[in-house]
Amino acid sequence: MTSHTSMPVLVVDDYNTMIRIIRNLLRQLGFEQIDDASDGTTALAKMRERKYGLVISDWNMEPMTGYELLQRVRSDPSLYSTPFIMVTAESKTENVIAAKKAGVNNYIVKPFNAQTLKTKIDAVFADMPPTPSPQAA
């Protein structure tokens, strides 16, 4: 597994069972620092308190949807570059297009397994510019 497993991950879903499933899949992949939030509003507050290396958010939530959370994250200069994966039970083309336009890094349709999650996470980090090492400074 790649080196990004040491970073903190925020899982956002209003369904506790889904949070538990994603948390277990992330643990299988080697992630240890996993926080969760039950809606976009709570997630945004947590993101302002702690820097996350990745956000995995459900689309359909109340009162703030995952899509609205994505829009807020991308419009906040301090959160803008946070990698964001959207999870949804719907594979509507218009939703995928809307999420891409809003700046989502990747998109997963439920149900999914650990291998799918790993592939999506690896793709997000493969697309990102490398972080300069402290020695390079």
N, C-alpha and C positions, 0 to 999 in steps of 0.2 A: 504494500500500500504506500502511497505517496506521503510526503512529509506533512501535508496539511491536516493530518489527524490530531495534531497537538493543539489546534486552534479551537476557541470556543464556538459552539454552534447554537443558534436559537431556532427552536421548532415552534411554529405558530399554528394552532388548530383549535377550534372550539369543541372538538370531540376528543375527550380524554383517551379513548381507546386508540385513536389514530396517533396521538402524541406518543403513547406507550409503544406502538408498533414502530414508528419512525425512530424513536429513541433506541429501541432494541436493534434495529437495522444498523444505526450509526455505531452502536457499541460493537456489533459484529465486524464492522469495517475498521475498528480501532479507535474511534473517537471516544474521548473520556469526558470532556467538558461540554455537557449538553444542558442548556436551559430551555424552558418552555414558557409559552404565553397562550392564553385562551382566546385572545382577540388582537386585532391590529393596534388598538389603543394601548393595551398593556405591553405589546411587543415594542412599540415606539418608545415608550417610557424606559423599558429595559435597555434598548439600543442606545439611549442617551446616557445611561449609567455605565455601560460596559461595551467595549469594542468587540464585536463579533466578527469572526472570519468567514461566516456563512449564515444566511437566514434561509430556512426552508419553511415556506408558508402555504397554508391552504388558501384557496381562492374564496370559497363561500363561508363567510363568518359575519356575525353581527357584534357590535354596531359598526365596526370598521372592517371592510373586506380585505382580503389579501391584496387585491388589486389596488385599493386605496392606500394600503400600507406601502406597497411598492412605489406608488406615486409620491407619497410623503418622503420616503427614504431617498428617492432620486432627486427630490427638490431641496433636500437638506445638505448643504455643503459638507457637514461633518460626517454624514452617513452615506453620501452619494456613491462612494466606491465599494460599499459592502456587497459582496457576491450574494445573489438572491435567486433561489429556485422556487418556482410556483408549483404547487401540487393541486390537482383538481380531479374530480370524478368525470368531468365533462371534457371531451376533446373537440369542442366546437372551434372551427377554424378561426372565427372572428375573435374568440377569446385569446387564442394563441397569438394572433396578429396584434391585438390590443396590448397584451403583456409584453411582446417584443418591442413595440413602439414605446412602451412605458419604461423599458430598460431592464427587463428580466434577463438573467443570465442563462437560465434553462427552465424547462417545463416538464413535469412528470404527470402522467395520467394514472390515476388509481385504477385497479390495484397494481402494486409494483413490489419487486423483491430487492434483496440486498445488492444483487449484481446490477440491476437497473439503476439503483441509487448510486452505486459506486461509479458506474459509467457516466451518469449525469454530472456527479461531483467532479470527477476527473476531467470531463470536458470543460467545465467552468474554469478550472485552474489551468488547463492547457491553453485557454484563450486569453488568460490574464498575463500582463507583462510581469517578468520576474521582479521580485523585490530585491533591491541592491543589498548585498551583505554589508555588515558594519565595517569589514576590512576594506571594502571598496571606497569608503568615504575618505 
